Amino acid sequence: YEIIYLEGETVGTHWEALELLAELGLPVNREKKLVSNIEDGYVYCQEWNEKRASLPYEIDGMVIKVNNIEDQNRLGATAKSPRWAIAYKFPAEQATTVLEDIIVRVGRTGVVTPTAILKPVRLAGTTVSKATLHNEDMIREKDIHIGDTVVVQKAGDIIPEVVAVLPEYRTGREVPFRLPTHCPECGSEVIRPEGEVAHRCTGGLSCPAQVREGIIHFVSRDAMDIEGLGPKVVEQLFQAGLIKDAGDLYFLKYDDLISLERMGQQSVTNLLNAINASKERSLDRLIFGLGIRHVGARAAKLLADHYGSLSAIEGAAEDELIQIPEIGPKVAASIVHFFAQPSNQGVIAKLREAGVNMTQEAEQRDGVLPLEGKQFVITGTLESYSRKEAQELIERLGGKVTSSVSKNTDYLIAGAKPGSKYDKALSLNVPVLDEESFKSLINE
């Protein structure tokens, strides 16, 4: 918990802030503790590791924070987290169960991943019935057989995994596992490329699993961000034959969707509106959404900023691509290979026909980006942008958004009802921009 904005009173420490919140009737964790040094903090974390099962809720660790607020402000934050707080993670909880079967799943890049089917067991507050086995090498290293009694845990208390076999429980009826030589989805050959631990289906876009997972990636939050189009809806559309690739999404009609299960009039209208709105997503989101192997969100942004249009990237050669900082030979080869495939060109043609944005805004391409090297913090509610939209705009124009004000902050953008960041900016003489001033800055 943290007090963001406070009138009439001041607090000098985080502990005082928590005490004030409790006085105001707000829920504050009863198990909080003020310690004078890191050693005492470590001892307290160890105590709760031993008795965490007594809590009426699940925890996977504790947070240790710097108490003095001035010290917090001096330490500042990275783009992802404050420097004045750190998580102490407990060892993952483990449970014993029987591995009843091993199935394989095919991902969007063709990776064939073995998955353990477990006799259901309670673990870290949930019932676990499946666990990742990662790859065939790991199965061999751990000598995992179908029918084994195994130890499972949640990696980071999130993803279940098999960590060990208990051979003393073997009866002789256990069966060794061998990865299939052909894809269970499309029948194509499964190979292990040289230098890789993963096996891959060679079916490409003829493999339904790869196509389906590719569409799910295309519509995901970090790509085209089409609200209402989750994995289950994609599966419905795919099974109904309404889509064969991501390009088909933009040609769906009301009558196509209204007959689908759990699709009412409002749901269909909302989905079609969301699909249409996604046509205006930035070029880097489109590049990322295409699912080019080795091209993540960062590489997609580098490509968009450098070339300014998808057509320019399509025509780029490997020796040209590797001149871009952070784009190495492997990524460059993957990009060229992707755009050389007729099936991928077919998807891009559909997207182009549908009017999906394939260019970067001009101010991002001509010379130095207007916000190059500038650091921003956003506080309050903006009228013209959501917080995420404002951040994306700043980043597209070369700036950086951080979560707290420091002496390194170039501008604070203040919307309605700004928080304590506003006062902090004034105390550090950081320029404060209202929404109109921000718009003027980016249009200079």
N, C-alpha and C positions, 0 to 999 in steps of 0.2 A: 504494500500500500504506500501511497505517496500523496501529499497535498500539492496540487498543481497551482492553485490560486487561493490566496488567503487575504481577507480584508480585516483591518482592525487589530490583528494580533501578529506576532512574529514567532517563529520557532527556529532555534539554532541547530537542532539536531534531528535526525530521523526518529530517534526514540521519543523526543518531545512531540513530534508530529503524530506518532502512533498513539501516544497518551491522549492527545487532543481529540483525535478521531474517536477513541473509545468514550471520552467524556461526552461527545456529541451523539453518542448512541449508535455509531457505525460499527459493524463487526470487524474486530481485529483479532488476529490469531492469538489464542491464550498462551501458546507455547513459545512466544517470542522471548528473547533473553538478551540483555545488555552485558557484554563482556569487555574486559579491559585489554585483552591481547589475543592474537590469532591462536595461540595454544589453547586457551580456554574455549575459544570458538570451535576448535577441532574436537576437543573432548565432548562438548555438547552435541556436536553432530554424531559422534560415535555413540553417545547415549541413545539418541533417537533411532539410529540404525538398529539397535538392539530391540527397541520397543515400538517400532513403527506399526507393527501389526495391531497394537492396542488402539490406534486411532480409528475413528468412524469413517475415514476416507483414505484413499490410496495416495502415498507420496513416493517419489523416487529420489529424494534428496532434500537439501536445505540450501538457503541462500545466506551468504555472509556479506554484510554491507558496511561500508565506511559510515560512521555515525554522524560526523560533523558535516553540515550541509555546505559550508564554505569549501571544505576539502573535496566534497562531491563535485562542486562546480569547477574547482581547479582541475580535477581529474578528467572531467568531461566524459565524452562517449564516442564510440565508433559509430558507423552507420547502422550497426546491428544491436549494440548493447552498451550499457554504461560501463565505464572503467572502474567504477567504485563499488561494484557488486560482482560476486562470483558464486557460481552454483557448486555445491559439494554433492556429488552424486553417490548414492549408495550402491553397493554391489547388487547386480540384478538378482531378483528372486528366481529360484529354480524349483522345478517339479519333476517327478518321475512318471512316465506313462509308457504305453506301448505304441510303436510305430507300425500301423496296420497296413500301409501301402505307400507307394511312391508314384506320383503322377508327374507329368512334365507340362509346362506352360510355355507358350511362345510369345515373346514380346514384340514390340513394333520394329525393332532392328533385327529380328530373327533369332535372338538369343533364346536357347532352349534351357529353361531353368527347372531342375527337379524340385518338387515340393512334397514334404512329408504329410501324409494323412495320419493323424494321431487319434488314439482313444481320448475323447474329450477330458480335459483336466483343468482345474481352477489354477490360475496363475496371475499374480499381481492384479487381482480384482476382476478378471475376465475369464471366460471359458475358452480355452485354446484347443482347436481341433486341427490346425494346419501349422506348418513351420517351414521356413526356407531351408534348403540344403545347399544353396549357392551354385555348386557345379559338381561334375563327376569326380574331379580330383579330391574335393573335400570329402565326398562320400567314401572314397577309397582310403584316404588318410585316417578317417575315423572308423573305418571298417564297419560301415552301417549296412545292416541287412533288413529286409522286410520281415517284420515279426519281432525285432529286437525291443528290449526294454531300454529306454533312452532317457537322458536328462535334457530338459528343455528350459530355456530362459527367454526373456524378452530383451533383445538387444536395445540398450538405451531405454528399457522398459516400454518399448513400442512394438518392435517386430519380433515375433517368436522365432527361435532358431534352435536346432538340435546341437548341443554342445558336447555330448559324450554318449557312448554306448556302455551299458552295464553287462559285460559278457558273462558274468556269473549267473545271469538269469536265462541264458540260452538253453533251449531244449533239443536242438538239432533240427528243428523244423523251419528255422529261419532261411530266407531265400536271398542270395546276393542280387544286387541291382545292376542292370546294364542300361545305359542310355540308349534309346532307340536309334537305329541307323536312318530312319525316315521320319519325317514330321508327322505327328498324329493329326494335324489339322489339314494338311494338303498333300501329304505323301511324298513331298520332295526330299532329296537326300539331305541328311544332317552331317555337317562337316565341322572340324575344329581347325580354324585358320591358324597358320603358323604364328607362334608367339603369343597366342591368346589362351586363356584358361576356359573361355566359354565355347560351347558348341553352338552352331547357327544353322537354322533352316535356310536352304538355298532357294526357296520358292519366291522370295521377294513379294511383289504385289500380286502374285497368283496365290499367295497364302492368305486365307481369310483372317487368320489371327493377326498377322502383321498389318493388314489393311485396317482391321477393326481397332487395334491398339494405336495405329497411326492417326486415325480420326479422333480418338479420345485425346491424344496428345495435342492435336491441332486445335481443339476447342477448349483446352485447359486454360486455367486462370492466367498463367504466365505467357500463353501464346495468344490465340484470338479471343479468349475470355468470353465465350458464348454462354450466358446464364441460362440455366434450365436444360442444358444439353450435356447431362452427365453420362457416365458409362452405361447405365441401364437404358436410357433413351437411345443412345447410339446403337446399342445391341438390338433394340426393337427396330430401328430404322434399317439396320443392316439385314436382319433376319427377314424383314418384310420386302426386301429387294428395292427399297426406296433410295438407298445410297450405295455406291460401290467405292467411292473415295471422297476426300474432303471437298472437292469441287462440287459434288452433287448436292451438298447442303444448301447451296445458294439458289438452287432451282426447285426446292421443295415448295409445295402449294398447300393451301388450307385443306383442301379435300384429301390430300395425301396423309395428313396428320390426324384429322378428326376421327378417323376410324381406329386409330391405335388405342390400345388398352391404357386406361387412366389419363386420357387426353381429352379434356373438356374444351369448350370454346375459348375460355379465357387463357388456358394453358397454351393452346395452339397459337393464339394471337400474340401472347407474350414471347413465345419461342421464335416465331417468325420475325417479330420486331427485334429481338436480340441478335438473330442471324444477320438481319439487314444492318443493324448498328455496327456489327463487327467489320463491315466492309471498310470502315474508316480507321481501323487500328493502324498503328505505326508500322513502318516497313520492317523494323527489327523484330517485331512480334510475328509478322508473317513468316519471315525467314526462319525464326525459331520453330514456328508451328509446322513448317514443312517437314521437320524431322530429319534433316540432313545429319548423317552420322558424324559425330565428333563436334558438331556445331551447337553449343549451348547458347544461353541467353546473352552471355558476354560476347562471344564471337559473332553472334547475329547482329549485335549493336555495332561492333567494329566494322562489319561488312556494310551495314546500312549507312553509317556515317561516311565511310570511304567512297562508296560508289553512288549512293543517292538513288538508285533504282534497281529493281530486280533484273531488268533486262541487261543492265551493265554487268551485274554479277554473273548472269548466265553466260556472257561472252568472255569472261575472264579466264586467262590461262594460269596454270600452276605457278610458273615463275613470276607472274605478276601478283598473284595472291599472297605468296610468301613474303612479299615486300611490306605487307601490312604488319605492324607490330602485333605480336601474340598469335599470328596465324602461321603455324608451322607446316612442314611438308605433308604430314599425315592429314591435317585438316584441309589443306589446299587440294590434295588428291581426292579427298572425299567429296568436296564441293564440285569439282570438275566432273567426277563420276556421276554424281546425283543428277546434274543438269544434262548429262549426255543420255540419260535413260528416256526412251520414248514415252514410257508410262508416266514418268514424272512431268514431262513436258505436256502430256495430256491433261493432268490435273491443273497445271499452271494456266493452260489455255482456258479451262473452265472458269478458274478464278478471275482471269483477266476479262472474260466475256461477262461475268457477273458484276464487274465493276469494283472488285476488291482493290483497295489502295496498294500500289506497288512502287511508290516513290517516297523519298524523304523530303521534308519541307526544305525549300530553297535555302533558307538562312542557315541550315545545318551543313550545307555542302560548300558554300562559297567562302573560301578563306577561313579565318579564325572563327570559331564558334563564339557567339556573343557573350556567353556566360562562362567561357573557358577559364578554369582555375578558380572560380568563385564558389564560396561555401555558404549555403543557406540553411536556415532553420525556419520551420513553419509553425505558427501557433494560432489558435482560434479557428473559427469556421469561415471558410471562403464561400462567396456567392457563385462565382463563375466556374470553380473547379472543386472536385473532391480532393482530399489530401493526396491520394494516389495519383490523380491526374496532374496536379501541380508538380509533384515530385518527378513524374515521367517527363513533363515539359522541361523542367530545369535540367534534367540529365540529358535530354536530347539536344539541348543547347549548350552542353559542355560543362554545366555546373554540377555541384554535389550537394545532397541534402543530408544533414546530420540530425540527431535527435535532441541535442542540447546545445545551448549557447555557450561559446567560449571566446577567448581573445582571438581565435582563428576564424570566427564567423564573420563573413563579409556583409550579410544582410539577414535581418529577421523579417519575414513576411507575416504581418499580423492581420488576421480576420476578426470577425465579431467575437466578443468575449475571450480575449487573449488570456493566457495563463501566466504563471510566474516567469516564463521565458521572456515575456515583455519587460518586466522589471529588471531581469538579469541583463537584457540587451542594453537598457538605458544606463545601468550601472557600469557597463563596460564600453559605453559609447559606440555600440554597434548600430549602424544605420537601420531604422525601422521603416519598412515599406508597407503602405496599405495596398489594397488590391489594384487600384488604378495606377499607383506608382510602379508596381510590379509589371503591369502590362506595358507601361511606357518604357521600362527598362529593357524588356525583351524585344520591343519594337524599334529600339534605337538603331 
